[in-house]
């Protein structure tokens, strides 16, 4: 009688200094310590676990060999690897030298979630690389932003604040304004009842992941991708399956065997974070067909669609055929309101509106009612359209100036990614120059520039090296001086190897 192999809640992350095989070995050890894997339990095969984690078979073999040397697991000829039976006989911890930092009896899957939450809490404020690329802009203090601030001040003095104003999904007036805005700017046809207000993309993603997926399931992500997305997946005990990004976005293929285990995907199709490329239309179609036929759900982050390069922005997945059924759309207001306002929203899939509304009500702590009221009044005025147009033209000018400056860099050293929209540009180093990334950052350490290394967006599927530069959080003069400093640092560290 064959023995059923358990599902392991294990992740392998390239964004950590620890070797991948040690990460795998330590997490399996945690499972055994917590009693999730009892003595005599069979472990997944090397090939199976390697495919699940998107790592090489050598990585898993090395992890198993490490545990076998420690007497934690044992190999049985032609049968595979099993938790050592000697642990049951002695009743000893498989690794007594390590003190458990979790309550006794806590399941390993929860221990991993707590570990990820602790790691994220320990990060310094503003240290997330995506936060640098989406940082506030001086232009927010001018023009249209005065209108938003004046509305906020007006409502702050209003007796309306004395009422309860309790709306679990958000203020009806703001939700209606958002629905109209989506129809005009993104081609998304939805009613106000489909919109749920949140405190931003973090809460939108957290609500969506917890509602749509079960711990242990696999979710497709872009590689490289925003560390926040990977952290949210790990915190929900979900497996992140990375697919590389090229000039047409996510390299999606229906023949990829890993798709069979994936229950959904998290994407930034309008402006990929951090490369800035747009997802090709044929790949959008493939993704939607896959979601439609397999029952998978797509979570679309569309904030990067702001500042489009052309007057015809990329069509979101939500506006495409079947998008209303299998796409969760996450948006925000980084153009219309200051980033610190902390207002985002979800457009729920058809048939799940009440489920998302209930999840938001249970989560509580939505955006401030004062900000909602002020934002609703502001969006219904003419000021946002004028402000957004000015900001979009400014972004195009800044991107063009950076392209002209980087044109002097030989293609053998690297290239600028073709950005479809967004507030940043990315310079991707050629593989043979990947090693200069930390040297360039060290040379720029005193410059205080809005530059982040592309390797900080790495995923297990492979790292990309280079630099992402925020185009809009500096004045034009400061931006050009910063870009010149970056180019000089790259040239100096190439050592003349530019041919």
Secondary structure by P-SEA (a helix, b strand, c coil): cbbbbbbbbbbbbccccccaaaaaaaaaaaaaaacccccccccccaaaaaaaacccaaaaaaaaaaaaaacccccccccccccccccccccccccccccccccccccaaaaaaaaaaaaaaaccccccaaaaaacccccccccaaaaaaaaaaaaaaccccccccccccccaaaaaaaaaaaacccccccccccbbbcccaaaaaaaaaaacccccbbbbbcccccaaaaaaaaaacbbbbbbbbcccccccccccccccccccccccccccccccccccaaaaaaaaaaaaaabbbbbbbccccccccccccccccccccccccccccccccccccccccbbbbbbccccaaaaaaaaaaaacccccaaaaaaaaaaaacaaaaaaaaaaaaaaaaaaaaaaaaacccccccccccccccccbbbbbcccccccaaaaaaaaaccccccccccccccccccccbbbbbbcccccaaaaaaaaaaaaaaaaaacccccc
